C-alpha cells in the first residue's frame, strides 16, 4: 500500500497585500515563500513563487503589473538560453569578424554558464555573478564587456533592468577608467 503524498496547506492571502499569498505554517504564521497571482500578457492568470521577504514579493508583483501595463511580455518563456542564443546568432546579418567574436563569447563563456537556464530565469543577479566570476578569473573589464555584447543583444531585457554599477564601465570600474585615460593620453580614441 502506497502512502498518500503530504499535501501543502491551502494558500491564504497575506493581509493588506492584494494578490500575494502564503502557505500557513503551524500556528498560522505568515512566512516565505510567498506566491503571487498575476495576469500575464496573454490574459491568463499565473502563479509565481518568491522565496524572499514580503517586500520582495510586493516588488515582484509591482514589476509584473508595470511590465504588463507597458505591453511587455509577462508570459513564462520555457526556451533555454543555449537554444535561443545559437538561433539568434544565425538570424543576425553582421560582418564575419563580428559573428566570430559573438560566437567566441557565446560558445566559450555565455553558453557554458547560462546554457541550460531558461530565458525567463536569467536575472540581474545571475548576470552580476557572471561578471564577478569572470573578473575573479582575471579577465579585464573590456573583455567582460565584449563577452556580454551578444548576451545584451539577444537577452536585453534582463540586462536593462540591472543597475549601472553591475556592468563594468569607465565610470564604475577604476581599472577601466585608468585604461581610458592612458589610451586617450597616447592619442588613441
N, C-alpha and C positions, 0 to 999 in steps of 0.2 A: 504494500500500500504506500502510495506516494503522498508526502506531506504537502499541504497547500502552501503556496508561496505567501510570505507575510506581506500584507497589503499596507501601503502607506496610508496615513490618515488623510482624510479629505482636505482639500485646500480650504483655507479660511482667509477672508480678506483682511489685510492689515488695516486696522482702524485709521481713519482720516488719510488714507492713501489709495485713492481710486485706481483700480487696475493692477494693484500689487497684492500678491497672495503669499501665504506661507503654509507649511505643514505643521500643525501644532505639535509641540513636544509634550512629554509627560508634564502635567501640571498646567498645560495651556500656554507655555512660554512662546513668545514671538521671537524667532531667531532664524538666521540664514540656514539654508539657501532660500532666496525669495524667487517667486515665479511671477512673471509679467505677462499679462494678456494684452495683445495689441492687434490692430487691424493692419495687415500688410498691404502693399501696393496693388495686389491683385484682388483685394476685397475679402480675404479670408482671415478669420481670427486665428492667431497663433500664440503659442506659449514659448517663452524663453526663460531659462534659469540663470539667476545671478547669484554667484557664490560669495559675494561680498556683503557689505553693510547695507542697511536700508537706504542710506544716502546714495550709494552706488546704484541700487535698484531704481530709485527715483530718477537719477541722472540717465540711466539706460532707457527708461520708459520715455522720458522727455526727448532724448535723442531720436528714438524711433518715431515719435509723433512729429518732430520737426522734419525729419527726413521724408516722411510721408506727405506732409504739407508742401514741401518743396517739389514733390513729384519724383523723388529719388526712389530707386528700387529698395524695398524692405523685405522682399521675399528671400528665404534662405536659398543660397546657391550651393549645390552639392558638388560642383565641379572642383577637382583638385588643382592645386597651383601648377604642378608639372604639366598636366594635360593642357591647361589653359595657356601657360607661358609658351610652350612649343607651338601650339596652334596660332597664338598671337604673333610670334616671330615670323611664321610662314606667311601671314597676311600682310606684313609690312613691306612697303615699297621704299627701301632705303639703299644707300650705297653699299657695295660689297664690304668695305672696311668696317662700316658701322654694324652691318649684320654679323661680321666676325667678332667684334667687340661684344655685342649683345649676346651672341651665342656663348662666348667665353664666360661672361658674367652669369648667364643662366645655368649652363652646364657645370661650371666649376664651383660656383658659390651659392647661387639662389636656390636651384633645384635640390642640391644635397641638404640644404637647411629647411626650406619651406615645401619641398616637393609633395609630400603626402598630405599636407594641410588642405582643408577645404578653403576656398577663397573667402568665404564669409567668416572664417575663424582666424584670419591673419589680422592682428590688431596692431595698434601703435606700439604697444609694449613688446610685442614679438619683434617688430622691426627695430626697436631700440635695443633689444637684447642681441639681435643680429649685428647691429653696428658695434656694440660693445665687444662682442666676440671677435669680430674682425680687427678692431683696434688693438685688443689684447694679443691677437696673433701677430701683431707687428705691422699691419697694413696702415699706410698713411691715409689721411683724411680724403685726399682727392681720389685715391684708389677705391676707397669705400663708396665715395660719391659715384664713381664710374660704374661700380658694381650695381648700385641701386638704380641707375638710369632705366634699365629695362623693367625693373620692378615698379618704378614710378610711372612709367608709361602704360604698362599692362595692368597695374593694380593701383591706380592713382588715388581712389577714394580713401584707402587706408592710410596712405602717406599724407594726404592733405589734412587729415584730422590730427596728425602729430604736431606737437608744439615745436617751434623752431629750434630750441636747444637740443632736440634729439637728433637733428640732422647735422652733420659736420659742415660748417660754413666758416669763412674767414671771421665772421662776427662772433661765432660761438666757440671756435676751436683756436686756441693760441698758436698751435703749430701751423695751421693754415694761414693765419694772419701773418706769421713770420715769413712763410713762403711767398705770400702775395707781395709783401714789402720788398723782399730781396729780388724777386723777379722783376718788379717794377723799377727798382733801383738800377738794374743791369740794362734797362731799356726794353725789356720784354713786355709784351702786353697780351 
